[in-house]
């Protein structure tokens, strides 16, 4: 569930599809990944979610 201010863009790099997630339009360091990493994230989503929800 993306924050309302998050910006999600689809792009291509060297012929490969990419997804870019920015916190703001001016985000200098967006989170970006291709299909293989997207599949890895989806496969491990529950563990990533647990990690994100852990107390610091």
MDAnalysis code that builds the backbone (N, CA, C; Angstrom):
import MDAnalysis as mda
import numpy as np

u = mda.Universe.empty(168, n_residues=56, atom_resindex=np.repeat(np.arange(56), 3), trajectory=True)
u.add_TopologyAttr("name", ["N", "CA", "C"] * 56)
u.add_TopologyAttr("resid", np.arange(1, 57))
u.add_TopologyAttr("resname", ["UNK", "UNK", "UNK", "UNK", "UNK", "UNK", "UNK", "UNK", "UNK", "UNK", "UNK", "UNK", "UNK", "UNK", "UNK", "UNK", "UNK", "UNK", "UNK", "UNK", "UNK", "UNK", "UNK", "UNK", "UNK", "UNK", "UNK", "UNK", "UNK", "UNK", "UNK", "UNK", "UNK", "UNK", "UNK", "UNK", "UNK", "UNK", "UNK", "UNK", "UNK", "UNK", "UNK", "UNK", "UNK", "UNK", "UNK", "UNK", "UNK", "UNK", "UNK", "UNK", "UNK", "UNK", "UNK", "UNK"])
u.atoms.positions = np.array([
    [0.827, -1.170, 0.000],
    [0.000, 0.000, 0.000],
    [0.874, 1.236, 0.000],
    [0.858, 1.897, -1.126],
    [1.695, 3.072, -1.316],
    [1.098, 4.275, -0.603],
    [1.978, 5.095, -0.084],
    [1.563, 6.363, 0.500],
    [1.036, 7.229, -0.649],
    [0.051, 8.082, -0.387],
    [-0.528, 8.899, -1.450],
    [0.507, 9.726, -2.193],
    [1.575, 10.127, -1.491],
    [2.567, 10.972, -2.134],
    [3.589, 10.185, -2.953],
    [3.624, 8.870, -2.822],
    [4.574, 8.075, -3.597],
    [4.234, 8.145, -5.078],
    [5.276, 8.213, -5.892],
    [5.113, 8.283, -7.339],
    [5.690, 7.006, -7.927],
    [4.893, 6.293, -8.693],
    [5.338, 5.040, -9.295],
    [5.393, 5.227, -10.803],
    [6.566, 4.948, -11.365],
    [6.775, 5.111, -12.800],
    [7.273, 3.799, -13.402],
    [6.823, 3.534, -14.597],
    [7.348, 2.399, -15.366],
    [8.320, 2.965, -16.382],
    [9.419, 2.243, -16.582],
    [10.447, 2.723, -17.499],
    [11.123, 1.518, -18.139],
    [12.140, 1.788, -18.919],
    [12.912, 0.743, -19.564],
    [14.381, 1.101, -19.470],
    [15.220, 0.089, -19.263],
    [16.661, 0.294, -19.225],
    [17.311, -0.817, -20.025],
    [18.003, -0.442, -21.080],
    [18.659, -1.410, -21.971],
    [17.682, -2.492, -22.428],
    [16.453, -2.090, -22.743],
    [15.448, -3.017, -23.249],
    [14.716, -3.813, -22.192],
    [15.027, -3.593, -20.928],
    [14.376, -4.317, -19.840],
    [13.408, -3.405, -19.095],
    [12.226, -3.929, -18.761],
    [11.226, -3.157, -18.033],
    [11.698, -2.896, -16.610],
    [11.374, -1.699, -16.112],
    [11.739, -1.298, -14.755],
    [10.561, -0.625, -14.079],
    [10.584, -0.656, -12.759],
    [9.616, 0.074, -11.953],
    [10.422, 1.003, -11.048],
    [9.987, 2.256, -10.956],
    [10.685, 3.248, -10.135],
    [9.679, 3.829, -9.139],
    [10.032, 3.830, -7.868],
    [9.168, 4.381, -6.825],
    [9.894, 5.560, -6.199],
    [9.226, 6.730, -6.256],
    [9.796, 7.955, -5.696],
    [8.952, 8.415, -4.518],
    [9.590, 8.990, -3.528],
    [8.865, 9.566, -2.390],
    [8.241, 10.900, -2.788],
    [8.978, 11.665, -3.605],
    [8.499, 12.941, -4.140],
    [8.957, 13.036, -5.583],
    [8.455, 14.017, -6.307],
    [8.856, 14.200, -7.705],
    [10.358, 14.474, -7.811],
    [10.935, 15.128, -6.788],
    [12.351, 15.501, -6.799],
    [13.256, 14.480, -6.120],
    [12.759, 13.299, -5.806],
    [13.535, 12.260, -5.120],
    [14.808, 11.968, -5.920],
    [15.972, 12.228, -5.309],
    [17.253, 12.014, -5.986],
    [17.643, 10.539, -6.034],
    [17.102, 9.739, -5.108],
    [17.483, 8.336, -5.023],
    [16.230, 7.449, -4.977],
    [15.539, 7.315, -6.098],
    [14.328, 6.484, -6.092],
    [14.671, 5.008, -5.926],
    [13.676, 4.245, -5.484],
    [13.806, 2.796, -5.372],
    [13.416, 2.243, -6.729],
    [14.330, 1.581, -7.406],
    [14.025, 1.074, -8.740],
    [14.534, -0.349, -8.914],
    [13.784, -1.108, -9.698],
    [14.125, -2.513, -9.889],
    [13.458, -3.027, -11.157],
    [13.980, -4.152, -11.632],
    [13.459, -4.789, -12.827],
    [12.573, -5.978, -12.487],
    [12.218, -6.732, -13.526],
    [11.298, -7.865, -13.386],
    [11.805, -8.937, -12.428],
    [13.074, -9.298, -12.530],
    [13.598, -10.368, -11.677],
    [13.550, -9.998, -10.200],
    [13.932, -8.766, -9.887],
    [13.869, -8.338, -8.483],
    [12.419, -8.182, -8.043],
    [11.536, -7.754, -8.946],
    [10.113, -7.647, -8.611],
    [9.567, -9.024, -8.230],
    [9.933, -10.050, -8.970],
    [9.481, -11.408, -8.660],
    [10.033, -11.866, -7.309],
    [11.275, -11.507, -7.014],
    [11.897, -11.849, -5.734],
    [11.167, -11.156, -4.578],
    [10.818, -9.885, -4.771],
    [10.081, -9.133, -3.753],
    [8.711, -9.763, -3.520],
    [8.000, -10.089, -4.585],
    [6.667, -10.692, -4.464],
    [6.750, -12.031, -3.742],
    [7.737, -12.827, -4.095],
    [7.899, -14.150, -3.484],
    [8.188, -14.040, -1.985],
    [8.822, -12.960, -1.565],
    [9.224, -12.802, -0.166],
    [8.482, -11.677, 0.540],
    [7.328, -11.305, 0.013],
    [6.579, -10.157, 0.521],
    [6.272, -10.250, 2.009],
    [5.817, -11.385, 2.497],
    [5.433, -11.511, 3.908],
    [6.614, -11.242, 4.833],
    [7.786, -11.756, 4.494],
    [8.967, -11.529, 5.324],
    [9.393, -10.061, 5.269],
    [9.312, -9.450, 4.099],
    [9.631, -8.023, 3.951],
    [8.654, -7.183, 4.770],
    [7.383, -7.546, 4.745],
    [6.364, -6.829, 5.507],
    [6.645, -6.918, 7.006],
    [6.999, -8.104, 7.495],
    [7.340, -8.276, 8.913],
    [8.511, -7.381, 9.282],
    [9.517, -7.362, 8.442],
    [10.705, -6.554, 8.679],
    [10.348, -5.068, 8.768],
    [9.509, -4.595, 7.860],
    [9.103, -3.186, 7.834],
    [8.304, -2.795, 9.068],
    [7.574, -3.762, 9.644],
    [6.724, -3.475, 10.793],
    [7.419, -3.663, 12.139],
    [8.640, -4.187, 12.142],
    [9.384, -4.402, 13.388],
    [9.700, -3.071, 14.065],
    [9.740, -3.111, 15.382],
    [10.178, -1.944, 16.146],
    [11.673, -1.746, 15.920],
    [12.112, -0.521, 15.903],
    [13.553, -0.235, 15.740],
    [14.320, -0.479, 17.007],
])
